[in-house]
Amino acid sequence: MRDRQRSNGSTRRDLPLVADRMVGLDRQIASTHPAVAAGWDIPVDVDEDPAVIPQLADVEVPEELKREIEWRMSLYPDPRSAVLPALKAAQLLHGRLSTEAMRQVAAVMKVTPAYLSSIATFYDMLHEDPVGRHYVYVCTSVSCHLVNAKAVYDAIKASAEEAGLEDWDIREFECLGACDMQPMASIDGRYVGPLDVSDAPEIVAAIREGRTPLAGRGLDDEDYMPAGAGDPPPQEEAR
């Protein structure tokens, strides 16, 4: 800051410009928070061999996966737009996006595995590391959180551990877009709710026995009825 002479002879002290103050704030934040992604500032090694696209002749791709990816690619003007459903198909087949799974998708789509990895690591439901082949995602976002969703998640997690449930990925999820059936969960893509802590043992037992968890309470179930759907209108209740 510096003193500036006014026309009437007095002086006033100048404050930093807003832009200067914002730069200072940015530096303060940067000094107290880690980089958003490790390795972003590491220069490229220009002596390394360039990334190559695996050739179909050199990669053994399961025929059903190849057909699925090619069909998905045919749906878009730019075939690369099919990258997410292609990765999902590979994950469903292999259980995760292993190095070999990435090579298979890359060979069919004619892209590099690094390109696919840059996309897979961005999305929460794509996994390069081993996870369960099946999943229970319990929504604990705002709407579900207000109706005790965290307790529902804790109960399902505890029941699964007590039962020794294997090959299942059970975790909290930010939002599943089904606020009308809160608290709810996605069990292998099947939306189920509203849930209660008392539902946890039955959910785990059904999973272990290969039954449909909470039949009749899934969004796509024929006899599904949202909570309160059978209640009489308020004016009839008042009579």
Residue, then its C-alpha position, 0 to 999 in steps of 0.5 A: m500500500r502507498d500514500r496518495q496526495r489528494s487535491n485538498g492536500s490530505t493523504r489517504r492510503d491506497l488499498p490493493l486492487v480487488a484483483d490483487r487481493m484475489v491473487g493473494l487469496d489464491r496463493q494462500i489457498a494453494s499454499t494450504h491445499p494439495a495439488v488436485a491431481a498428483g503428477w500434473d506438473i511432471p514434464v513429459d518424457v519425450d524419449e519414451d516410445p509414443a503411446v500406441i493403439p493396440q491392434l485387434a489382430d494382437v489382442e484377444v477380445p471376447e466376441e460378445l464384448k466386441r459385438e457390444i462395443e461395435w454396436r454402441m459405436s454405431l449409435y454415435p456420429d463420433p464413435r468415441s462417444a461410446v467410450l462410457p458404455a464400452l468401458k461399462a461393458a468391459q467392467l461387467l465382463h471382467g469385474r473391473l477395468s484391468t490392463e487387459a480389459m482396457r487393451q480390449v476396449a482400446a483395440v476395438m475402439k482404435v484409441t490408446p489405453a491411456y485415453l481410456s484410463s483418463i476417462a475411467t479414473f474420472y468416473d466413480m462407477l468405473h474401477e481399475d482396481p479390484v472391487g466386488r462384482h456386485y454392488v449396493y449403493v446407499c444414497t446418503s445425499v441431502s434428501c435421503h440424509l434427512v430421513n436417516a440414510k446413514a443409519v441404513y447404510d451402516a446397518i447394511k454394511a454391518s449385516a454384510e460384514e457379519a454374514g461374511l458377504e463377499d464380492w459385493d461393493i457396499r458404499e455410500f453414494e452421493c445422489l441416485g436421483a430417486c428422492d421420491m423413494q428415500p431413503m433408498a439404495s441401488i442394488d446392482g442397478r435395481y432401485v429399492g426403497p423406502l428403506d429402514v434399518s430393519d431391512a438390512p438383514e433381509i437385504v443381505a440374506a436375499i443377496r446371499e441366497g440369490r433372491t431379489p432383495l425386498a421384492g415388491r419394493g423395487l422401482d421396476d417391480e410390477d407391484y411397486m407402490p410408492a410410500g403413501a400412494g395408497d393413503p386416502p386423500p386428506q379431505e377424505e381422512a378428515r371426514 
